[in-house]
Each structure stands twice: as structure tokens, then as C-alpha cells.
Amino acid sequence: MSIRWLGLFACVTIGCYSTPEGFARRASKLDCKRAEKCFKAQFDAEFDSIADCRDELRENADETIDDLEDAGCEYDPDEGRDCIHESYEQRNDCSDSASLSIANACREIFDCAPGLERAPEDDGPTGSIVDAMLATMPPPDDE
């Protein structure tokens, strides 16, 4: 069996989300495609292209992952897989209920110590996986 097929087999059987970086790569792609479809005016105002969006979301996700890991949080690949699955299922649905469903599925992709999680901002559901990740990030120090 070639290395290529072995890698494909591993992705199919265990998912390509075993690392936070793999998760962030897929999440940013899904977020950007849904944003372009569902929030076109905002998307066009912020990004020049899907690639531009993915690059920016990946950069934000990478910083968030580093911050979460520095705070002692651990990525949960099973929760990451569930989050990606729900995001994929809702990719063509622009309703608030779809956004809320994505946010709920993506709420626990990082396991943090009790009291470390930050409550999500209440400016309405966006359905962004990266936003869900940011919601688990510890609050900034006031110092």
C-alpha cells in the first residue's frame, strides 16, 4: 500500500482532525465558504477571495490555538471531528438555527480547566468555527 493511500485511509478512518492544526485548516475552509454564501456583503467587505479569508482565519486560529495550549487547554480530536461534521452538514444553510447548531457542536473542541473558558460574546450566532474556538479562550489579563 502506498504512503498516499495509507494517508487517505487514516483520514477516512480516524479523521484528519487529530491535531489542532488539521482541525484549523478544515475549519477555516468551511467557515470561509459558508461566510461567502451566507454573509456575502460582510465577506466581500473583509476579504478579496476565499484564499484571503482562509489565510486570515488560519492565522487567527493558529494564534488562538497557541494561546489555548499556553493556558493548559487540550484539543479534543473527537469534538473537533463532531464540529467539522456539523459545519459540513450545515454548510448550505444560512439560517440562525444552523449557525447555532454549528456553535453548539463546536463549543468543546478544547478541554480547559474549570473557570478558564470565556463565555461567547452575545452578538448573535455567526456559525463560525473559529469564533467558537475563540469563545473557549481565556480572557485577557487586565494587567
Helices and strands as residue ranges (DSSP letters): H 3-14, H 20-38, H 40-46, H 50-70, E 74-75, H 77-89, H 96-105, E 110-111, H 129-135
